[in-house]
Amino acid sequence: MARNTVLSTRVLLVCAAIGVATGILGGIAGLVTPIVLSVPGLAIVYGLVLGAHVLPGIIAQEVLRLPLVAVLTHVLAALVASAFAPIWTTRFLGTALLFGAIQEGVAALTRYRAWGAWRFFISAAVIGVLVAVVVFFAAHLSAYPLWAQIAYLALSVCGPVAWTAIGLSVGASLRRAGVARQIVRR
């Protein structure tokens, strides 16, 4: 007799579809990253660009509400994004694992039972703060005027939060369309 697993073929296919769609967006974000970072004064919006990478896990978790779907979908999206910007492959994969782990970690803290929007926004805020701190030092934003540093920090935290709101909307629409129908939850 066949054993039911959390990652059934149906779940894997849904994760793959979400990964491809969000991977294309991630690839575009990867292509504009050098422009954003090289144009003086534009680096402060990098948090908004990088925030797009929260989408795979948010949409997958909102649609499927199962363990491991955030990490799996993030990795698939990173592989698709790498086709657009191969130079960023290791960063795409690292970001996918980090963001997916944070999203899975927050879901695991609620034992995969709480799926309110608040839970998704907690992971978005954690990711936003992490992005803000890391990129602040990596992009040498300390050389910018104080107003630009403050704007950067605010946009870096707001970027993942805004993309999370978009992801929740997309995920809810997919659920209403029946994408998650017939998926067994444990």
C-alpha positions as CSV (number, residue, x, y, z in Angstrom):
1,M,0.0,0.0,0.0
2,A,1.3,3.5,-0.9
3,R,2.2,5.7,2.1
4,N,0.9,9.2,2.3
5,T,3.6,11.8,2.6
6,V,3.5,15.5,3.4
7,L,5.2,16.2,0.1
8,S,2.9,14.4,-2.2
9,T,3.2,14.7,-6.0
10,R,0.4,17.3,-5.9
11,V,2.2,19.3,-3.3
12,L,5.5,19.1,-5.2
13,L,3.7,20.3,-8.4
14,V,2.1,23.2,-6.6
15,C,5.5,24.2,-5.1
16,A,7.1,23.9,-8.5
17,A,4.5,26.1,-10.2
18,I,4.9,28.8,-7.5
19,G,8.7,28.4,-7.6
20,V,8.8,29.0,-11.4
21,A,6.5,32.1,-11.2
22,T,8.3,33.7,-8.3
23,G,11.7,32.6,-9.7
24,I,11.1,34.7,-12.8
25,L,10.4,37.7,-10.5
26,G,13.5,36.9,-8.5
27,G,15.5,36.7,-11.7
28,I,14.3,40.1,-12.7
29,A,15.3,41.4,-9.2
30,G,18.7,39.9,-9.7
31,L,19.1,41.6,-13.0
32,V,18.3,45.1,-11.6
33,T,20.4,44.6,-8.4
34,P,23.7,45.8,-10.0
35,I,21.9,48.9,-11.3
36,V,20.3,49.7,-8.0
37,L,23.6,49.2,-6.1
38,S,25.8,51.1,-8.6
39,V,23.6,54.3,-9.1
40,P,24.5,56.8,-6.5
41,G,21.5,57.3,-4.1
42,L,19.6,54.4,-5.5
43,A,21.1,51.8,-3.1
44,I,18.6,52.9,-0.4
45,V,15.8,51.1,-2.3
46,Y,17.7,47.8,-2.4
47,G,15.7,46.4,0.5
48,L,12.5,46.7,-1.7
49,V,14.2,44.8,-4.5
50,L,15.6,42.1,-2.2
51,G,12.2,41.9,-0.4
52,A,10.7,40.3,-3.5
53,H,12.6,37.1,-2.6
54,V,10.1,36.4,0.3
55,L,7.3,35.6,-2.2
56,P,8.0,31.9,-2.8
57,G,7.6,30.8,0.8
58,I,4.8,33.1,1.6
59,I,2.6,32.0,-1.3
60,A,3.4,28.3,-0.8
61,Q,2.6,28.5,2.9
62,E,-0.6,30.4,2.4
63,V,-1.8,28.0,-0.3
64,L,-0.7,24.7,1.1
65,R,-0.3,25.3,4.9
66,L,2.2,22.4,5.2
67,P,5.7,21.9,6.6
68,L,8.7,22.3,4.3
69,V,6.8,24.0,1.5
70,A,8.5,27.3,2.1
71,V,12.0,26.0,1.9
72,L,11.2,23.7,-1.1
73,T,9.5,26.5,-3.1
74,H,12.3,29.0,-2.3
75,V,15.0,26.6,-3.6
76,L,13.0,26.0,-6.8
77,A,12.5,29.7,-7.2
78,A,16.3,30.3,-6.7
79,L,17.1,27.7,-9.4
80,V,14.7,29.5,-11.9
81,A,16.1,32.9,-10.9
82,S,19.6,31.6,-11.6
83,A,18.7,31.1,-15.2
84,F,18.1,34.8,-15.5
85,A,21.2,36.0,-13.6
86,P,23.7,33.1,-13.3
87,I,26.2,35.3,-11.6
88,W,23.9,35.4,-8.5
89,T,23.3,31.7,-8.3
90,T,25.0,31.2,-4.9
91,R,23.3,34.3,-3.5
92,F,19.9,33.2,-4.8
93,L,20.4,29.8,-3.1
94,G,21.7,31.3,0.1
95,T,18.8,33.7,0.3
96,A,16.4,31.0,-0.5
97,L,17.6,28.8,2.3
98,L,17.8,31.7,4.8
99,F,14.4,33.2,4.0
100,G,12.8,29.7,3.7
101,A,14.3,28.7,7.1
102,I,13.0,31.8,8.8
103,Q,9.5,31.3,7.3
104,E,9.5,27.6,8.3
105,G,10.9,28.5,11.7
106,V,8.1,30.9,12.5
107,A,5.5,28.3,11.2
108,A,7.2,25.6,13.3
109,L,7.0,27.8,16.4
110,T,3.2,27.7,16.0
111,R,3.4,23.9,15.2
112,Y,2.1,24.6,11.7
113,R,-1.4,25.4,13.1
114,A,-1.6,29.2,13.1
115,W,-2.0,30.6,9.6
116,G,-3.1,34.1,10.4
117,A,-1.6,37.0,8.5
118,W,0.2,38.1,11.7
119,R,2.4,35.0,11.5
120,F,3.5,35.8,8.0
121,F,4.3,39.4,8.9
122,I,6.4,38.3,11.8
123,S,8.7,36.4,9.5
124,A,8.7,39.3,7.1
125,A,9.8,41.7,9.8
126,V,12.6,39.3,10.9
127,I,13.7,39.1,7.3
128,G,13.5,42.8,6.9
129,V,15.6,43.6,9.9
130,L,18.2,41.0,8.8
131,V,18.3,42.4,5.3
132,A,18.6,45.9,6.7
133,V,21.6,45.1,8.9
134,V,23.5,42.9,6.4
135,V,23.1,45.2,3.4
136,F,23.8,48.3,5.5
137,F,27.3,47.1,6.0
138,A,27.7,45.3,2.6
139,A,26.7,48.4,0.6
140,H,28.7,50.8,2.8
141,L,25.6,52.9,3.5
142,S,27.4,54.5,6.4
143,A,28.9,56.8,3.8
144,Y,25.4,58.2,3.0
145,P,23.8,61.1,4.8
146,L,21.7,60.3,7.9
147,W,18.4,60.8,6.1
148,A,19.4,58.2,3.4
149,Q,20.5,55.7,6.1
150,I,17.1,56.1,7.9
151,A,15.2,55.8,4.6
152,Y,17.3,52.7,3.7
153,L,16.5,51.0,7.0
154,A,12.8,51.8,6.8
155,L,12.6,50.6,3.2
156,S,14.6,47.4,4.0
157,V,12.1,46.5,6.7
158,C,9.0,47.6,4.7
159,G,10.1,45.8,1.5
160,P,9.6,42.2,2.8
161,V,6.5,43.3,4.6
162,A,5.0,44.8,1.5
163,W,5.9,41.8,-0.6
164,T,4.4,39.5,2.1
165,A,1.1,41.4,1.8
166,I,1.2,40.8,-2.0
167,G,2.2,37.1,-1.5
168,L,-0.7,36.6,1.0
169,S,-3.1,38.1,-1.5
170,V,-1.8,35.9,-4.3
171,G,-1.9,32.8,-2.1
172,A,-5.4,33.5,-0.9
173,S,-6.6,33.9,-4.5
174,L,-4.9,30.5,-5.4
175,R,-6.7,28.9,-2.4
176,R,-10.0,30.3,-3.4
177,A,-9.4,29.0,-7.0
178,G,-9.0,25.5,-5.5
179,V,-5.3,24.9,-5.9
180,A,-5.0,23.4,-2.5
181,R,-8.1,21.2,-2.9
182,Q,-7.6,17.5,-2.1
183,I,-4.3,18.1,-0.3
184,V,-4.2,16.0,2.8
185,R,-3.1,17.9,5.9
186,R,-1.8,16.1,9.0
